Amino acid sequence: MAFYYRERVAFGFVQLNSSYTEEIQKKYKVPRDIESLLLFNENINRPVASFKHVRYSY
């Protein structure tokens, strides 16, 4: 889902099992074992919302 805001919307995807993304994981405190979605506005230093999905194994 994307929302239109003025002239552009930017989005990205980070693969958490890659060693190249450790800096981003630490900066935003994203756990590797939980699927997460972070939403940002113009201030990229802190997300305005975060959603986490925990997988349960039965």
TORVOZA-114866 format. One record per residue (C-alpha): residue in one letter; x, y, z; residue number from 1. Coordinates in pm, 1 decimal, always signed. Each point is the difference from the previous one (the first is absolute). Example, Ala and Ser with C-alpha at 12.3 -4.5 7.8 and 13.67 -1.06 7.14 Angstrom:
REM residues 2
(A, (+1230.0, -450.0, +780.0), 1)
(S, (+137.0, +344.0, -66.0), 2)
//
This chain:
REM residues 58
(M, (+0.0, +0.0, +0.0), 1)
(A, (+131.0, +345.8, -78.2), 2)
(F, (-141.6, +340.5, +61.7), 3)
(Y, (+35.3, +291.3, -237.2), 4)
(Y, (+150.7, +308.9, +158.1), 5)
(R, (+61.2, +297.7, -219.7), 6)
(E, (+239.3, -101.3, -274.5), 7)
(R, (+169.0, -317.1, +120.4), 8)
(V, (-1.9, -298.4, +230.8), 9)
(A, (+316.5, -189.7, +82.5), 10)
(F, (+18.1, -348.9, +141.9), 11)
(G, (+259.6, -265.5, +56.9), 12)
(F, (+52.9, -355.6, +116.5), 13)
(V, (+271.7, -127.6, +233.6), 14)
(Q, (+82.9, -368.5, +18.3), 15)
(L, (+73.2, -70.1, +366.4), 16)
(N, (+200.8, -317.7, -51.4), 17)
(S, (+272.3, +189.9, -185.4), 18)
(S, (+315.5, +117.4, +175.5), 19)
(Y, (-10.4, +315.5, -215.4), 20)
(T, (-306.1, +128.8, +188.3), 21)
(E, (+130.9, -27.9, +358.1), 22)
(E, (+49.1, +376.5, +29.1), 23)
(I, (-363.1, +68.6, -97.4), 24)
(Q, (-124.0, -269.0, +239.6), 25)
(K, (+191.9, +156.1, +288.4), 26)
(K, (-102.0, +355.3, -86.0), 27)
(Y, (-372.7, -75.8, +1.2), 28)
(K, (+14.9, -286.8, +256.1), 29)
(V, (-161.1, -253.8, -230.7), 30)
(P, (+14.8, -359.9, +125.9), 31)
(R, (+114.9, -259.5, -252.2), 32)
(D, (-254.7, -263.7, +101.7), 33)
(I, (-315.0, +214.0, -35.2), 34)
(E, (-143.7, +133.0, -325.5), 35)
(S, (-21.0, +377.6, +35.0), 36)
(L, (-135.0, +293.8, -193.9), 37)
(L, (+124.3, +350.2, +78.9), 38)
(L, (-174.3, +310.2, -134.5), 39)
(F, (+185.4, +328.7, -34.9), 40)
(N, (-93.4, +353.8, -89.6), 41)
(E, (+246.8, +273.4, -94.2), 42)
(N, (+199.3, -66.3, +318.4), 43)
(I, (+191.4, -321.2, -74.0), 44)
(N, (+167.3, -12.3, +340.6), 45)
(R, (-302.6, -155.9, +168.8), 46)
(P, (-296.2, -193.6, -139.1), 47)
(V, (-344.3, +149.7, +56.2), 48)
(A, (-145.8, -351.0, +33.0), 49)
(S, (+119.9, -357.7, +20.1), 50)
(F, (-181.4, -328.4, -40.0), 51)
(K, (+137.8, -336.4, +103.7), 52)
(H, (-124.7, -344.6, -97.0), 53)
(V, (+95.3, -291.2, +222.3), 54)
(R, (-10.7, -346.2, -154.9), 55)
(Y, (-122.8, -273.6, +225.6), 56)
(S, (+97.0, -359.4, -62.9), 57)
(Y, (-246.1, -268.3, +103.7), 58)
//
